[in-house]
Amino acid sequence: MLETKIHDLLEAKFAEEEFADCFLIELKLHPNNKLDVFIDSDAGITFDRCRKISRYLESYLDESGWLGERYTLEVSSPGVNRPLKLQRQYPKHTGRKLKINLKDGTEVEGILKEVHPDHLELEHRVVERQGKKKKHLKVITDIPLENIQKAVVQVSFSH
């Protein structure tokens, strides 16, 4: 299976010191021999690193003919609007606002405070009624990773 071969090539590349903080997010093989490779790193992925990994994969694809003579290969970071898929993606977003859809259908939005192996700590606002008055409180909630359906970083352009 081609995806397994590409995955193995990437694992070998990520074992190199220069790429040791890189990891695979997703491989997508489309009709017409188009392959999308989404990678990330603990510090954030750069265009230069994507280019180097693309050239590395191209050399194998050209030599092996796995995708035929004509193919399209795109190596990129997931992009800001794509959901976070792996626990390893969360730490670099500490301090940023996340919108999280939970598997039970609820949604919570708040600031990512801490990342643990099995859960996140998210600071968000809740409204507490005290008689006729509303009181806005900041609370920190533990969210088990296994309960997250989708988590997306919310980009803010305000200062």
PAZAPA-4460 file (N, C-alpha, C; in steps of 0.05 Angstrom, whole numbers, plus 32768, in hexadecimal, padded with zeros to 4 digits):
% residues 159
    n_x    n_y    n_z   ca_x   ca_y   ca_z    c_x    c_y    c_z   seq   type   mol
   8011   7FE8   8000   8000   8000   8000   8012   8019   8000     1      M     A
   800C   802B   7FEE   801C   8043   7FEA   801E   8054   8004     2      L     A
   8008   8058   8011   8008   8068   8029   801C   805E   803E     3      E     A
   801E   8043   8041   8030   8037   8053   804D   803D   804B     4      T     A
   8052   803B   8031   806E   8040   8027   8076   805D   802C     5      K     A
   8063   8070   8027   8069   808C   802C   806D   8091   8049     6      I     A
   805C   8086   805A   805E   8088   8077   807A   807F   8080     7      H     A
   8083   8068   8076   809D   805D   807E   80B4   8070   8075     8      D     A
   80B1   807B   805D   80C6   808E   8053   80C7   80A7   8065     9      L     A
   80B0   80B0   806D   80AF   80C8   807F   80BA   80C1   809A    10      L     A
   80B4   80AA   80A5   80BF   80A2   80BF   80DE   80A2   80BE    11      E     A
   80E9   8098   80A8   8106   8098   80A4   8111   80B4   80A3    12      A     A
   8103   80C6   8095   810C   80E2   8093   810A   80F0   80AE    13      K     A
   80F5   80EA   80BD   80F1   80F7   80D7   8104   80EC   80EC    14      F     A
   8112   80D7   80E6   8127   80CC   80F8   8141   80DD   80F6    15      A     A
   8143   80EC   80E0   815B   80FD   80DC   8159   8115   80F0    16      E     A
   8170   811E   80F9   8171   8133   810E   8162   814C   8105    17      E     A
   8166   8154   80EC   815A   816D   80E2   813B   816C   80E2    18      E     A
   8130   8154   80E0   8113   8150   80DF   8107   8141   80F7    19      F     A
   8117   813F   810C   810F   812E   8123   80F5   8139   8131    20      A     A
   80EF   8152   812F   80D7   815D   813B   80BF   815D   8128    21      D     A
   80C2   8151   8110   80AD   8150   80FD   809C   8137   8101    22      C     A
   8083   8138   80F8   8072   8121   80F9   805C   8123   80E4    23      F     A
   8052   810C   80DC   803D   810A   80C8   8021   810F   80D4    24      L     A
   8012   8120   80C7   7FF6   8124   80CF   7FE3   8113   80BF    25      I     A
   7FE7   8114   80A4   7FD4   8106   8093   7FE0   8102   8077    26      E     A
   7FDA   80EC   806B   7FE0   80E6   804F   7FC5   80E3   8040    27      L     A
   7FC2   80F0   8029   7FAA   80ED   8019   7FB2   80E7   7FFC    28      K     A
   7FAA   80D0   7FF3   7FAF   80C8   7FD7   7F95   80CD   7FC8    29      L     A
   7F96   80DE   7FB4   7F7E   80E5   7FA4   7F80   80D7   7F89    30      H     A
   7F69   80D7   7F7A   7F6A   80CD   7F5F   7F7E   80DE   7F4E    31      P     A
   7F85   80D5   7F37   7F98   80E3   7F26   7FB4   80E6   7F32    32      N     A
   7FBB   80D3   7F43   7FD6   80D2   7F4F   7FDE   80EC   7F5D    33      N     A
   7FCD   80F7   7F6D   7FD3   810E   7F7E   7FD6   8104   7F9A    34      K     A
   7FEC   810C   7FA6   7FF2   8104   7FC2   7FF6   811D   7FD3    35      L     A
   7FE6   8120   7FE8   7FE9   8136   7FFB   7FF5   812A   8014    36      D     A
   800A   8138   801E   8018   812F   8036   8017   8147   8049    37      V     A
   8009   8144   8060   8008   8159   8074   801A   8151   808B    38      F     A
   802E   8163   8090   8041   815E   80A5   8041   8176   80B8    39      I     A
   804C   8172   80CF   804F   8187   80E3   8068   8182   80F3    40      D     A
   806F   8195   8104   8085   8191   8116   807E   819E   8131    41      S     A
   808D   8196   8145   8087   81A1   8160   808B   81BF   8161    42      D     A
   809C   81CA   8150   80A1   81E7   8150   8092   81F5   813A    43      A     A
   8084   81E6   8129   8077   81F2   8111   8087   81EC   80F8    44      G     A
   807A   81E7   80E3   8087   81DE   80CA   808C   81F6   80B9    45      I     A
   80A3   81F6   80AB   80AA   820C   8099   80A8   8203   807C    46      T     A
   80A7   8217   806B   80A6   8211   804E   80BF   8201   8046    47      F     A
   80D6   8209   8050   80EF   81FC   8049   80EF   81DE   8050    48      D     A
   80E5   81D8   8068   80E3   81BC   8070   80D0   81AC   805F    49      R     A
   80B9   81B8   8058   80A6   81AB   8046   80B3   81A6   802B    50      C     A
   80C2   81B9   8021   80D0   81B6   8007   80E4   819F   8008    51      R     A
   80F4   819E   801D   8107   8188   8020   80FA   816D   8022    52      K     A
   80E5   816B   8030   80D7   8151   8033   80C9   814A   8018    53      I     A
   80BF   815E   800A   80B3   8159   7FF0   80C8   814E   7FDD    54      S     A
   80DF   815A   7FDC   80F4   8151   7FCA   80FE   8135   7FD1    55      R     A
   80FF   812F   7FEB   8106   8115   7FF5   80F2   8100   7FEA    56      Y     A
   80D8   8106   7FEE   80C3   80F3   7FE5   80C3   80F1   7FC6    57      L     A
   80C7   8107   7FB8   80C7   8107   7F9B   80DD   80F4   7F91    58      E     A
   80F4   80F4   7F9D   810A   80E3   7F94   8102   80C6   7F95    59      S     A
   80F3   80BE   7FAA   80EA   80A2   7FAC   80D3   809D   7F98    60      Y     A
   80C1   80B0   7F96   80AA   80AC   7F83   80B3   80AA   7F66    61      L     A
   80C7   80BB   7F5F   80D2   80BA   7F44   80E0   80A0   7F3E    62      D     A
   80F0   8097   7F51   8100   807F   7F4E   80EE   8066   7F4E    63      E     A
   80DB   8065   7F60   80CB   804C   7F63   80B3   804B   7F4F    64      S     A
   80AA   8062   7F46   8093   8063   7F34   8078   805C   7F43    65      G     A
   8078   805E   7F5D   8060   8058   7F6D   8047   8066   7F63    66      W     A
   804A   807F   7F5A   8033   808F   7F51   8033   8093   7F32    67      L     A
   8043   8083   7F25   8045   8086   7F08   8058   809D   7F00    68      G     A
   8058   80A3   7EE6   806A   80B8   7EDC   805F   80D4   7EE2    69      E     A
   8045   80D7   7EE3   8039   80F2   7EE8   802A   80F0   7F02    70      R     A
   8032   8101   7F15   8025   8102   7F2F   8028   811E   7F3A    71      Y     A
   8018   8124   7F4E   8019   813D   7F5D   801E   8137   7F7A    72      T     A
   8033   8143   7F85   8039   813F   7FA2   8038   815A   7FAF    73      L     A
   8029   815C   7FC4   8028   8175   7FD4   802E   816E   7FF1    74      E     A
   8043   817A   7FFB   804B   8177   8017   8047   8192   8025    75      V     A
   8037   8192   803A   8031   81AC   8047   802A   81A7   8064    76      S     A
   8027   81BD   8072   801D   81BC   808D   7FFF   81BB   808B    77      S     A
   7FF1   81B3   80A1   7FD4   81B0   809F   7FC5   81CA   809B    78      P     A
   7FD1   81E1   80A2   7FC3   81FA   809F   7FB2   8201   80B8    79      G     A
   7FAD   821A   80BC   7FA0   8223   80D5   7F83   821B   80D7    80      V     A
   7F75   8217   80C1   7F59   8210   80C4   7F54   81F2   80C6    81      N     A
   7F69   81E2   80C4   7F65   81C5   80C6   7F65   81BC   80E3    82      R     A
   7F54   81A9   80EA   7F53   819F   8105   7F6E   8193   810E    83      P     A
   7F73   8195   8128   7F8A   8188   8134   7F83   816A   8136    84      L     A
   7F95   8159   812D   7F8F   813D   812D   7F9F   812D   8142    85      K     A
   7FB7   8136   8149   7FC8   8127   815A   7FCD   8136   8174    86      L     A
   7FD1   8128   818A   7FD8   8134   81A4   7FF1   8145   81A1    87      Q     A
   8003   813C   8190   801D   814A   818C   801A   8166   8180    88      R     A
   8003   816B   8173   7FFF   8185   8167   7FF7   819B   817C    89      Q     A
   7FEC   8193   8192   7FE0   81A6   81A5   7FF5   81B8   81B3    90      Y     A
   800C   81AD   81BD   801D   81BE   81CE   8025   81D9   81C1    91      P     A
   802B   81D9   81A8   8034   81F3   819C   801D   8207   819A    92      K     A
   8005   81FF   81A0   7FEE   8211   819F   7FE5   821A   81BC    93      H     A
   7FF6   8213   81CF   7FF0   821C   81EB   7FEF   823A   81EB    94      T     A
   7FDA   8245   81F8   7FD6   8262   81F9   7FC4   826C   81E2    95      G     A
   7FBD   825B   81D0   7FAC   8263   81B9   7F8F   825A   81BE    96      R     A
   7F7D   8266   81B0   7F61   8260   81B3   7F5A   8248   81A1    97      K     A
   7F4C   8234   81AD   7F43   821D   819F   7F24   821B   819F    98      L     A
   7F19   8211   818A   7EFD   820A   8189   7EFC   81EC   8187    99      K     A
   7EEF   81E0   819C   7EEF   81C2   819E   7ED3   81B8   819D   100      I     A
   7ECE   81A5   818B   7EB5   8197   8189   7EB9   817C   8197   101      N     A
   7EA9   8177   81AB   7EAC   815E   81BA   7E9A   8148   81AD   102      L     A
   7EA0   812F   81B2   7E91   8119   81A7   7E75   8118   81B1   103      K     A
   7E6F   8125   81C7   7E53   8125   81D1   7E42   813B   81C4   104      D     A
   7E4E   814A   81B1   7E40   815E   81A2   7E43   817A   81AD   105      G     A
   7E4F   817D   81C5   7E53   8198   81D0   7E6C   81A5   81C3   106      T     A
   7E6D   81BF   81C6   7E83   81CE   81BB   7E8E   81E1   81D1   107      E     A
   7EA8   81E3   81D3   7EB4   81F5   81E6   7ECB   8204   81D8   108      V     A
   7ECD   821E   81E0   7EE1   822F   81D4   7EF0   823C   81EB   109      E     A
   7F0B   823C   81E9   7F1A   8248   81FE   7F38   8247   81F8   110      G     A
   7F48   824F   820B   7F65   8251   8209   7F71   8237   8212   111      I     A
   7F82   822B   8201   7F90   8213   8209   7FA6   821A   821D   112      L     A
   7FA3   8210   8235   7FB5   8216   824B   7FCC   8202   824E   113      K     A
   7FC5   81E8   824E   7FD9   81D3   8251   7FD1   81BB   8240   114      E     A
   7FE5   81AC   8238   7FE1   8193   8229   7FED   817C   8239   115      V     A
   7FDE   8167   823E   7FE8   814F   824B   7FE5   8138   8238   116      H     A
   7FF1   8121   823E   7FF0   810A   822C   7FD4   8102   8225   117      P     A
   7FC1   8104   8237   7FA6   80FA   8232   7F90   8110   8233   118      D     A
   7F97   8129   823B   7F82   813D   823C   7F8E   8159   8239   119      H     A
   7F7C   816C   8234   7F83   8189   8232   7F77   8198   8249   120      L     A
   7F83   81AF   824F   7F77   81C1   8262   7F70   81DA   8252   121      E     A
   7F56   81E0   8252   7F4C   81F6   8242   7F3F   820B   8254   122      L     A
   7F48   8224   8252   7F3B   8239   8262   7F25   8246   8251   123      E     A
   7F0E   8247   825C   7EF7   8253   824D   7EE5   8262   8260   124      H     A
   7ED3   8271   8255   7EC1   8281   8266   7EA6   8272   8269   125      R     A
   7E9C   8274   8281   7E81   826A   8286   7E71   8280   8293   126      V     A
   7E57   827F   828F   7E45   8293   829B   7E37   8286   82B2   127      V     A
   7E39   8292   82C9   7E2B   8288   82E1   7E16   829C   82E9   128      E     A
   7DFE   8293   82ED   7DE9   82A5   82F5   7DE7   82A7   8313   129      R     A
   7DE6   82C0   831D   7DE3   82C4   8339   7DCB   82D7   833C   130      Q     A
   7DB4   82CA   833F   7D9B   82D9   833F   7D96   82E4   8323   131      G     A
   7D93   82FE   8321   7D8E   830B   8307   7DA8   8313   82FA   132      K     A
   7DBE   8310   8308   7DD8   8318   82FD   7DE6   8300   82F0   133      K     A
   7DF6   8307   82DD   7E07   82F3   82D0   7E24   82F9   82D8   134      K     A
   7E32   82E4   82DF   7E4E   82E7   82E6   7E5E   82D6   82D2   135      K     A
   7E72   82E3   82C5   7E83   82D5   82B2   7E9C   82CB   82C0   136      H     A
   7EA1   82B1   82BF   7EB8   82A5   82CC   7ECA   8298   82B8   137      L     A
   7EE3   8298   82BE   7EF6   8288   82AE   7EFB   826E   82BD   138      K     A
   7EF8   8258   82AF   7EFD   823E   82BC   7F10   822E   82AA   139      V     A
   7F1E   821C   82B6   7F2F   820A   82A7   7F22   81EE   82A8   140      I     A
   7F1E   81E3   8291   7F11   81C9   828E   7F25   81B5   8282   141      T     A
   7F26   819D   828E   7F35   8187   8283   7F24   817A   826D   142      D     A
   7F30   8177   8255   7F22   816B   823F   7F32   8152   8236   143      I     A
   7F28   813A   823B   7F36   8122   8232   7F38   8123   8213   144      P     A
   7F50   811C   8209   7F54   811C   81EC   7F41   8109   81DE   145      L     A
   7F3B   80F3   81EB   7F29   80DF   81DF   7F0C   80EA   81DB   146      E     A
   7F05   8100   81E9   7EEB   810C   81E6   7EE9   8121   81D0   147      N     A
   7F00   8127   81C4   7F01   813C   81B0   7EFA   8131   8194   148      I     A
   7EE5   813C   8188   7EDE   8135   816D   7EEF   8145   8159   149      Q     A
   7EF1   8160   8160   7EFF   8172   814E   7F09   818A   815E   150      K     A
   7F22   8192   8159   7F2D   81A9   8167   7F3B   81BA   8151   151      A     A
   7F34   81D4   8150   7F3F   81E6   813D   7F49   81FF   814B   152      V     A
   7F61   8207   8144   7F6D   8220   814F   7F5D   8237   8142   153      V     A
   7F55   824A   8153   7F47   8262   814A   7F5B   8278   8146   154      Q     A
   7F5D   8281   812D   7F70   8296   8126   7F64   82B1   812D   155      V     A
   7F73   82C1   813B   7F6A   82DC   8142   7F7D   82F0   8135   156      S     A
   7F71   8305   8129   7F81   831A   811D   7F80   8333   812E   157      F     A
   7F74   8332   8145   7F73   8349   8157   7F8C   834B   8168   158      S     A
   7F93   8362   8171   7FAB   8366   8181   7FA5   8367   819F   159      H     A
***
